[in-house]
Amino acid sequence: MNTAEALVKLLENEGVDSVFGHPGEQILSFYKALSKSFIKHILTRHEQGAIHAADNYARSSGRYGVAIATAGPGAMNLVMGVATAFKDHVPLLVITGDNDYSSTVDNKFQSFPINNVFKNMTVRSFHPPNGRAAISNFKEALRILKTNPIGPVHINLSKDVLIDEDIGDIDLGVFLNSNINPEWSYIDTNIELAIKKLSYSKKPLIIVGNGVVWGQAIELLHDFVSKHNVPIVTTYPARGVISEEDRLNLGMVGLRGNSLSDYAYLNSDCIIVLGARLSERTIAKSENFEEFSKKIIQVNINEEDLKGKIEELPLGEDKNDIKEFSLNYENDLERTYKALICGIKGYFNKTGFKKAVLGLSGGLDSSVCAALLVSALGKENVYGISMPTKITSQGSKDDAQKLVENLGINFL
């Protein structure tokens, strides 16, 4: 058994079912071993297609994706996709071929300092000098992807290393499957304070990031928000984790968020952040984030991404008088009303319009619309007009006149 065959066997034992790639000279030994495996290879017409396909496989399956390319130009064609996965914390195993490790020729065919490029956009970038080191590095790469899935891991396999048969007796049964199973640890032992702050909260909100996918917690999240009636907003990568049609999903938050989600974000008294790094685009609407972060409880396996600050409850609170843990938000009618007002204001601010003209019939629909416009814009900026006689009765016109008088709006 050579190194390439051992590495493919490791992938088989991991339960990897699909890999994406585009072959080339320096990686052919790996492909030869792969041809004897049950693992399905999806051939793409360009290496960039392979890395993006592996990325999407990971995002949709909750397992790490695998992409394969050859040396030089093949590896460089992966760069954009690897950078995307790195920025979005998508776990990928990126395998590249290379010229012989023992070669001392600097300007050899398709030679390029691949690891110097990939080390800046991966969690780790390996370049093992021999078969035994390659197997050890490969195991370490798989361990990282399964227990600390915060981005892509790269291994650069030289041509002579892949055919190395001096690998000794190796244990290929390291893992049971390729499902991600992070190693949890408490960075701050303040879970009790977090629960206490939640127990005081009247307007809680959950910001959902893509870490919920890698943590395989989508169903748990859905059950939690449904049981406690807690609204959520999502980051861009987490869209669709809970249906966009679900009444508790207020949509994407931040710079590209909608008015409803941003309103909830700015006015909630306790924000739980699950699997999101809180990028500058997500927190764009909070002017003083240093102060704002005091109401944020953040959960993330990457310590570098933690921005939330849990502080003790304000002095004067009776800490023994903790109400039963309940996360009931404002009732649906009040929340819908506020959302509509916020949406109307957002639309008029966006378009630059200052005044509204509304056809009035005296019916319930026009009455509700008129009342909402008055609340959002002020009565001085709302104008009512009577509907034509051909499509409305005199009684409706009279009702419209009364509505105008009650609301104090202008009547044209």
N, C-alpha and C positions, 0 to 999 in steps of 0.2 A: 504493500500500500504506500502510495506517495502522499505528499502533503495535500495536493488538490483533492484526492479521493477522501482523505481524512476530514477535510473541511466540509465537503459535501455531506459526508456522513454525519457530521455535527449538526448541519442544517436539517437533515432528515430526522435525527433524534429530537430536534427542537419542535418538530411538527410543522416546519415551514412548508407550505403547499405551493407557493407561487413566487417566482422572482422575475425581474424585468431587466432586460439588457440588450446590448448590441456588441457582438463579439469582435475580436481583433487578434493580431498575432500574439501579443504578449500574454493574453489571458486564455489562450486556446486549451491549455492543459486543464484549467478549471472547467471549461466547457465540455471537454472530453469526459471528465468525471461526472459532470451534470447530466450528460446524455444517457448515462446508465441509471439515473435516479428517477424516482417517481415524482420528484418535484417538477412542476410545470414551469417551463421557461417561456415568457411572453416576449417575443422578438419585436423590438420597435425599430423604426427606420432611422432613428437618430437618438443619440444618447440622452439628449434633453427630454425626449419623450419618455425614456425609461425612468429617469429620476422623478419626473412629475407623476408618472403612473404609480411608482412605488409610494410616493407621498400620498396620493389619493387612496391607495390601498390601505395605508396605515390609518388615515383619517376616518375611513368608512368602516374598517374592521376592528379598530382598537388594538391591533397587533402591529409590530414593527414591519416596515416594508424593506425589501432588498433590491438594490440596483447594482448592475454590473457593467463595467466598461473596460476598455483596454487602455494602454499607456498614452502619453502625450495628448494628442487632440481628442481622443476618446474621453480621457479623464477631464480635460478642460471643458468639454461640452456638458459636463454634469454640474458645473459651477453654479449656474443660476438656480437650478432646482435644489441643490444642497444649501445654498444661502437662504432660499425661501423656507426650507424645513428648519434651518437653524434659528431664523427669526421667529418662526411660529412654534418652536419647541416640538417638532414632529420627529419621533424616533425612527431612524432609518439606518440600515446597515449598507454602507457604500463600499463596494469592492472594486478596486482598480488593478489592472495589470501594469507591469513595468519591465524595463530591460533588466538583464542579469545584475543581481546585487554586487557580484564580484567584478563587474566591469569598471574599469578606471577611465573609460573614454567619456569625456564630458559632453561632447557634441554628437553622441551616437544617434542613430535613427530614432525619432520620436522620443528622445530623452527630454525630460523637463523636471524641475524640482516640484513634483506633485504634492508632497507632504507640506512643503512650505506654503503652498496655496491653501490646502484643505485644513491645516491646523487653525486657521483664522475663522473657520465657519463650521467647526465640528466640536463635539464634546471631547473627543480624542482622535488622534490621527496616528496610526501605527505603520511602521515600515520594518517588518521583521527580517533579520539577516539570514535565517535558515528555517528549515521545516519545523523544528521543535519550537522555536520562538513564534513562528506563524500560528501554530496550533494554540499555544498559550495566549497570544494576543487575540486570537479569534474567540477563545472562550471568555476572555475579559471583555471583549466588545459585546458579546451576547449577554454577559452579566449586567453590564451597564444599561443596555437597552431594556432589560427586563426589570431591573430594580431601581433605576434612576433615569426614566425615559424623558429627558429634557431636550433631546435633539439628536442629530445624526452622529454616527460613529463611523470612521473611515479606516479601512485597512488596505494598504498598498502592497500587492503581492508580486514580487519580482519573478521573472520567468524561470530562473534556476531554482528558486525557492519552491515553486509549485511542483517541480518534478523531483524534489529532494525525497529520497526514501529512507534516509537516516533519521527516522523520527522516534525510534524506540517503541516501548510499550506505552500506549496512551489510553487514557480513559475517555471514551467518546460519549458516555451516558451521563453528561453533566446536568442537563435540564430535562424536565418532563415535557414541556411544550413551549410554544412561542408567545403565549399570552403574557401580557405585561403584568407584573406583580410587584409594585414599588415597595421598597423597604421603608416602613413608616418610622419616624422618630419625632419626638416632641422637641422642637427648637426652643419653644417657650412653654413652660408648664403652667399656663394660665387659662386652662379650659374652664375652670370653675368661674373665673371672672367673666369669661365670654358668655357663659350661660346666664350669669347674673345680669349682665347688661341686656341680654335678649329678653329676660323676664320683665325688665322695666320698659322695653320698647313698645311703642304704640304704632309705629309706622316702619316696620322692618322691610328690608329689601335684600334680594340676593342677586349679586352679579355673577353670572355663570361664564366661565372660561372653558377652553378646550381641554383643560386638565380633567374635567369631569368625564370626558370620553376615555382618556388614558387610564383613569382610575376605575373604569367600568362601573360608574356610579349613576348612569342616566336613569335607570329605573328607580333607584333609591331617591334621587333628586325629585323625580316626578311624584313619587308617593309622598315625600315630605311636603312639597309645596301644596299638593292637593289636600293633604290632611290638615295642614295648618293655615291654608288660604294665604300663603305668602307670595306676593308678586315677584317676578324675576325680570332682569334685563340681561342681555348677552353682549359679549364682545363679538367682534367680527368673525373670528374663527369658530365661535361656538353657535353661530346661527343654525337653527334647526335641531339643536339638542332637545329642546321641547318645542312642540309644534308652534309655528307662528300664529296659528289660529286659536291657540289656547288662550282663554281669557286672562290667565295669570301671567302670560308672556307679553310684556309691554314693548318688546322689540330691542333693537340694538341701541347701546348707550354711547355717549361721547361725541366726538367731533362729527361723526356721520350718523349720530343717533337721531331719533325723532323727538318731537316736543314732549310726548307723554313719558318716554323712558327718562329723558333728561330731567323732567319735572320731579319724577319719583326719586331719582338719584340725588337731586339737590335738596329735597325736602324730607327724606327719610331720616329717622333718628338713630338707626342702627343698620349698618350695611355689612352683609356677609359676602365675602369674595371667595369663590370656590374655583381653584384651578386657573386663575387669571393673573397676569403679571402687572396689571394696571399700568399700561403704557400711557405715554403723554396724550395719546389720542382718546383713550378711554376716560381719563380724568380731566379732559380739556375744559369742561364747563365749571369746575370748581376753582375759583379764583385764588383762594388761600388753602392749598392742599395740606400744608403743614398742620393747620388747625382742623381742616376737614377730616384728616386721617384719624383723628381721635375717636370717631364713631365707626371706624372700619375694623372688622374682624376678618383677617385674611388667612386662607389655608392654601399652602403651596409647597410642593416638595423641593422647590429650588429656593434656598434661603436668600439668595441674592435678589429675588423678586419681591420679598416681603416689604410692604410699605405701610400696612395698617398698624395702628398704635392703640392697644387696649389700655385704657386708663382706669383707675379706680373710680367708683361712683362719686358724684359730687357730695361734698360735706353737707350734712343736714338730712340726707336720705336715711331712712330707717332701714338698714340692711337686713334686719330680721323680718321685715314686712315685705317679703318677696311673694308676689302673687303667683298663682299656678302658671307653669310654663305654657304660654299661649301666644301664638303669632297671628292673631286675627287682625287683618288690615281693615281700613275703612270699608263700609258696606259698598256693594257694587254700584248703587245709584249715585252716591256721593262721589265715588271715584270716577264714574263715567262722566258726571257733570264737570268735575275739575279737568278731566282729560279733554273734553270738548272745548272748554274755555281756553285751555292751554293750546290746543290745536288751532283754534281760530286766531288767537294772538300770534302764534308762530307763523301762520299763513300770511297774515297782514304785514307782519314785520318783514317777512321774506320778500313779498311782492312790492312792498312800499305803498300799498293802498292805505288810505286813511279813513275812508267812509264806505258805508254799505247801503245799498238800496234793495229793498225786499218787497216783493208783491204780496199783499195782504188780502186774505179772504175771510179772516175771522175764525177759520178752522183751527184744529189742534196743532197741525203741522206748522202752519205759519206763525201761530202764537208761540210755540216752543222755539222756533228759529229766531223770532224777534227778541224773545227774552234772552237767549244765549248771546246774540249779537250785542245787546245792550250791556250785558254783564262783561263782555270781552272788550268792547270798544267805547262804552259810554253812550248814553242816550243822545247826546248832541251829535254823534257821528253816525247815527242810524236813521235812514229815511224810509218811510213806508209809502207804497203807491197802491191804489185800489185796482183790483183786477177788472178787466173789461166786462161790460154788461152781458156780452154774448156768452161768457163762460161762467158767470156767477150771478147770484140772485141779489135783489135789493137787501134782503135780510143779511146776507153775508157781508155786503158793503157796510151795513150799519154795525155789524159785529167788528169789522175791521176798524171802523172809526172809534169804537169804544176801546179797542185794544191800543190804539195810538194814544188815546187820552190817558189810559191806565199806565202805560209805559213812559209817557212823556216824550215820545219821539216826534220827529218832524213828519208831516204828512204832505205829500205832493199831489 
